[in-house]
């Protein structure tokens, strides 16, 4: 066992004894655990590949150390994807034939946790954490977990993420050398749009014998984030929740800016979305840059693969672009862990495991593999990250390290935001995710057909990018949102 782990284990035992002596709320009351009669906990999550391996290693370490001391044994089970996990949880709550019993702990985004809370199936975690312990976590992460009607804690923050921009440096440098394009232009959404147009026109000019074959420059994962954070940057909270009631804010002027800087460049071919994720599109050479989750950094390709061969590429990590003149705001995302309502012994044991998992060293060890951000305040620095890497002798992918350090270095002055949970929140988010994106994809095909008939790009796109086209979409968008939130 590593020396740092032995130290951490001993400190954990001393800390546990101290909290009992001090009589802190929840965790300070007499432990209901008995090492001679250990409690077994099941954890459902959606981690796969290296993320699952990292989680399993930490679970094994917990079981061999603190878990053995306290009488807790944890078993983790991947349910596949996020949607697979959500389906399994809903089936368990509904008591469907063949469904597994509810796990003691499971990964959950706020909207899904809100549904489970409404069913009365989540434990109140507030009594198991002292005010001092709560204060060790990033305030906005704790606030996101207070989804109960009385404001008590239901979601334990375990791993978070925000958005970054990843760029194919190799092909960017060719474009920049030829056109004078600057990375500084990519700091704003409007700069991305104008740069994407310049890239389309430049790539089109490389084949003068083939008309209108320009290439897309940029794409983004999670269009719903574009709406929620874009509107927040422009001073509008699209889903304003107060006292459990949601007010929908969809002002036309601000939504026009979003439409102009997503739908229009998508229809004209300046932006693109082809594979399941935009990192897939970088790999196939269909785009040069994208905005996506910090956890996507590990999937950024090492080479571009074309039909006639492949070539290696380098990368650039930057903060996600913001609207010009907008508030410094970035998305707060990533599932936390929730505890199923059961008995004191299981709930207490579950929180003990989650507190251990989110200790700075353990959380950063998981983040070094997964690309997720740690949740405790003390862990959110480059110095702490590098200290853990050295002390634990971790091998960290350069892309993941650069992603984490970029966030740690640039987040000062940036507000992390996620909307509060509300009834039918998942359905409302799906409208944000697909309503405009699906229309853009459909209309892009119509533009391509017009180009093939000999029309110029401006002629082909004209019917779709007019103010009248926006207003038609805007009314449809508002109807769709109102329909799901009032269902």
Secondary structure, 3 states (H helix, E strand, C coil): CCHHHHHHHHHHHHHHHHHHHHCCCCCCCCCCCCHHHCEEEEEEECCCHHHHHHHHHHHHHHHHCHHHHHCEEEEEEECCCHHHHHHHHHHHHHCCCCCCCCCCEEEECHHHHHHHHHCCCECCCHHHCCHHHHCCECHHHHHHCCCCCCCCCCEECCCEECEEEEEEHHHHHHHHHHHCCCHHHHHEHHHHHHHHHHHHHHHHHCCCCCCCCCCCCEEECCHHHHHHHHHHHCCCCCEEEECCEEEECCCHHHHHHHHHCCHHHHHHCCECCCCCCHHHHHHCCCCCEEEEEHHHHHHCCCEEEECCEEEECCEEEEECCECCCCCCEEECECCEEEEECCCHHHHHHHHHHHHHHCCHHHHHHHHHHHCCECCEHHHCCHHHHHHHHHHCCCCCCHHHHHHHHHHHHHCCCCEEECCCCCCCHHHHHHHHHHHHHHHHHHHHHHHHHHHHCCCCHHHHHCCCCCHHHHHHHHHHHHHHHHHHHCC
